[in-house]
Amino acid sequence: MILKKSVFYWTIRLHIVTLSLQFIYVVAENVLKTQRSCSQLQPGQYRCDSPPMNKETQQVDCREDGRVAVKCYPVEGLICEGDETNGSNITFTKYEQCKYSNGKSFETALLLSVFLGMFGIDRMYLGYPAIGLLKFCTLGFMFLGQLVDVILIATQVVTPADGSSYEIDYYGAGLERVGINNETYFKPQQWD
C-alpha cells in the first residue's frame, strides 16, 4: 500500500515537471519568434547620426515642438523587425530634444537694448510691443528700464515673446538653466 502511494506521488510530480518544462519551451519559442520594432530598442543597442546643422545659423533645424529627427541604426548582430542587422541595413528615426528658434538673434537683441533700448526698439524686436511703446513714451523708464533690460537680455531671462529660444552661434554665449526640484539627485561627497 505504501509503495502504491509512493509511485502515485512520484508519477504526479513527474507529470507536473514535464508540463512545466513544456510550458517554458512554448513561451520561450514564442518570445524568440516575436518581432521587435527597431524604434523600441534600448540605449546602447543603436547609434544615431548627428542632427543636420544649418550652415548659416549654426543651429539644428529644430521643429516648433522642440524636437529634431535623427537617423539611427541598430548595432551589428541585433535582430529587430525580423532581420539581423549588420549595422547599416536597417534605419529608423528617433527624436532628440533641441532649442527651437524663430530667427531672433541674441546679438541683435543685446545691441538693440544697449543702443536703442531707451526707445523700446529691443522689446519691439522681441515681440513685446506694449512694453516697447511704454519704454518709448517714458524714454526707457528714465533710462532705468533700459539698464534693467540690458541685464535681463544679457542673462537671457527675457527671450522672444513666442517662447522660442534665441538664435545663437554654435559656440556662442548660450545659457542653460539648471533647476532643482524634489527629484534632483545630489551625488554624495567622497572624503578621502
Steps between C-alpha positions, in 0.01 A plus 500: 500500500779743588680408180189581289465844667868572443485403131181707454663799677812487280293451184302817576821695568652377175191613304511845665868543417443383141209741449702786651792436265265482199340831603841667537605367157186634329531841666870528412430401140228767470722767653779422256261510203352841584633783289638792695460841344831677451358824640443325837867412555671600823784756508824324411326272250507766228711792381372822349641751254544859609203721414550712187634849571399816317823653367372858521366491855727222636188357665311176465186537288265448793123458480265725697435226756871498596597175327722410206488176299825299483578185303599202717645154433478186718837354603640208304359155576175621655170355378223752453204509264577140403846564353849474643675832466851564377506852640381684189230298322209611724431861597236662715426853619533623858422847631746694718442815703617830354443874539252644253579849372281722285800695372539765772874551551643540849773736381248722318269515802788592732635770267152647454456505877831677561474764226124543437351359819385842616261506202371145562634363172642192676160403639334561164759270337430224754123526451391707801338806333318629811816512712692644204246782458505570875881519496483733199255736673699513826847505342582151625336560841747788549788275380451270800283261295764496230765391751272229639419376149869484405562278805190286435586446134870437572410230753237363258214540747303694238459286188283543189130539580394180322694287750776400260872521572746751362695414188854472634814384321608143578783622722312814605391629839207263552387442857336185630279528809550232760217453745469309825183324607397211725626242251850647466772253599795641691811288467648443847845643559789262546738609770843349450 
